[in-house]
């Protein structure tokens, strides 16, 4: 498997196969991010596609050696935010239906462990739906997309201290939401 830098270099030279490989490598992460913002599969697919179109158009702007994933996720996030703005205008405050994110295959587990893990994941996703956009965004970027705090700071255009405090509050809010949905959880 080619490293991301090598793929990017080939993409800049117009290699369609390299572009396809790059999209395949990152489409799951971009879609997962989009579904967390938009909470609708079709809208998330469209936003993910828009994000990749932006990446393709702006490949020349990414300096060689610069971290690709944070840049990709920033463009994808911006596509989601733009789409949310358009949806809010179109729906005039309507509620977007919640849809579960695609699950990534886990290591081998028993059926019981898989069922429990699935139930916990569903509970967390339901609880995420109850958070403010700001709290949900920090949880998605830090804990689901596994971005570093410094990367989130740059992405959101806020100080590192602000990201840390938002992350702490978001985790508390998430824990509170989980307990509201299932008071027996963690007891």
C-alpha positions in Angstrom: 0.0 0.0 0.0 1.4 3.4 -1.0 2.0 6.0 1.7 -0.3 9.0 1.6 2.5 11.4 0.5 3.3 9.2 -2.5 -0.4 9.0 -3.4 -0.7 12.8 -3.1 2.3 13.3 -5.4 0.8 11.0 -8.0 -2.6 12.8 -7.6 -0.9 16.1 -8.3 0.4 14.6 -11.5 -3.1 13.6 -12.6 -3.0 9.9 -11.8 -6.6 8.9 -11.6 -5.8 5.5 -9.9 -3.9 7.3 -7.2 -6.9 9.6 -6.6 -9.2 6.6 -6.4 -6.9 4.9 -3.9 -6.7 8.1 -1.8 -10.5 8.4 -1.7 -10.9 4.8 -0.8 -8.4 5.1 2.0 -10.1 8.1 3.6 -13.8 7.9 2.6 -14.9 6.1 5.7 -13.4 8.7 8.0 -14.9 11.5 6.0 -18.3 9.9 5.9 -18.2 9.2 9.6 -17.4 12.9 10.2 -20.2 14.0 7.9 -22.8 11.7 9.5 -22.0 13.2 12.9 -22.5 16.7 11.6 -25.5 16.1 9.3 -27.1 13.0 11.0 -28.6 11.9 7.7 -27.0 9.3 5.4 -27.8 11.0 2.1 -26.8 14.4 3.2 -23.6 13.0 4.7 -22.8 11.2 1.4 -23.3 14.4 -0.5 -21.2 16.4 2.0 -18.4 13.8 1.9 -18.4 14.0 -1.9 -18.3 17.8 -1.8 -15.4 17.5 0.7 -13.4 15.3 -1.7 -14.2 17.6 -4.6 -12.7 20.5 -2.6 -9.6 18.4 -1.8 -9.2 17.6 -5.5 -9.5 21.2 -6.5 -7.1 22.4 -3.9 -4.5 19.6 -3.9 -1.9 22.1 -5.2 -2.4 24.2 -2.0 -1.3 21.4 0.3 2.4 21.8 0.8 4.4 18.5 0.6 5.1 17.2 4.1 2.1 18.9 5.7 -0.2 16.5 7.5 -2.9 15.5 5.0 -5.6 14.1 7.4 -6.2 17.3 9.4 -6.4 19.3 6.1 -8.8 16.7 4.6 -11.0 16.7 7.7 -11.1 20.6 7.8 -12.3 20.7 4.2 -14.9 17.9 4.9 -16.0 19.8 8.0 -16.4 23.0 6.0 -18.5 21.1 3.4 -20.7 19.8 6.3 -21.1 23.3 7.8 -22.0 24.7 4.4 -24.5 22.0 3.9 -26.0 22.5 7.3 -26.5 26.2 6.5 -28.3 25.3 3.3 -30.4 22.7 5.1 -31.5 25.1 7.8 -32.6 27.5 5.2 -34.5 24.8 3.3 -36.1 23.1 6.3 -36.7 26.3 8.3 -35.7 24.7 11.5 -36.9 21.2 10.8 -35.4 18.2 12.6 -32.9 16.1 10.7 -33.6 12.4 11.4 -30.9 10.6 13.3 -29.3 7.7 11.5 -26.6 5.5 12.9 -23.1 5.8 11.5 -21.6 3.0 9.5 -19.8 0.6 11.8 -16.2 -0.4 11.1 -15.5 -4.1 11.5 -14.0 -4.8 14.9 -11.5 -7.4 15.9 -13.0 -10.9 16.4 -15.4 -10.8 19.3 -18.1 -13.1 20.6 -21.7 -12.6 19.6 -22.5 -11.4 23.1 -19.5 -9.0 23.2 -20.5 -7.6 19.8 -24.1 -7.2 21.0 -23.0 -5.3 24.1 -20.6 -3.2 22.2 -23.2 -2.4 19.6 -25.7 -1.4 22.3 -23.2 0.8 24.0 -22.3 2.5 20.7 -25.9 3.1 20.0 -26.4 4.6 23.4 -23.4 6.9 22.9 -24.7 8.0 19.5 -28.1 8.7 20.9 -26.5 10.7 23.7 -24.4 12.6 21.1 -27.7 13.6 19.5 -28.7 15.4 22.6 -25.5 17.6 22.8 -25.1 21.1 21.5 -23.5 21.4 18.1 -20.3 22.7 19.8 -20.0 19.8 22.2 -20.9 17.2 19.6 -18.3 18.7 17.3 -15.5 18.4 19.8 -16.4 14.8 20.8 -16.5 13.8 17.1 -13.2 15.4 16.2 -11.3 14.3 19.3 -12.8 11.0 20.3 -14.2 9.6 17.1 -11.9 11.1 14.5 -9.0 10.8 16.9 -7.6 14.3 16.0 -5.0 15.8 18.3 -6.0 18.9 20.3 -3.6 21.1 18.4 -5.2 20.0 15.1 -8.7 20.7 16.5 -7.5 24.1 17.6 -6.3 25.0 14.1 -9.4 23.5 12.5 -11.8 25.4 14.6 -9.7 28.6 14.8 -9.7 28.7 18.6 -6.9 28.5 21.2 -5.7 25.2 22.6 -7.0 26.1 26.0 -10.5 26.7 24.5 -10.4 23.2 22.9 -9.3 21.6 26.1 -12.1 23.3 28.1 -14.7 22.5 25.4 -13.5 18.9 25.3 -13.9 18.6 29.1 -17.3 20.2 29.1 -18.4 18.0 26.2 -17.4 14.8 27.9 -19.3 15.8 31.0 -22.4 16.7 28.9 -22.1 13.4 27.1 -21.9 11.4 30.4 -24.9 13.3 31.6 -26.8 12.6 28.4 -25.9 8.9 28.6 -27.2 8.7 32.2 -30.4 10.5 31.2 -31.1 7.9 28.5 -30.1 4.9 30.6 -29.9 5.7 34.4 -28.6 2.2 35.0 -25.6 2.7 32.7 -22.3 2.8 34.7 -24.1 2.1 38.0 
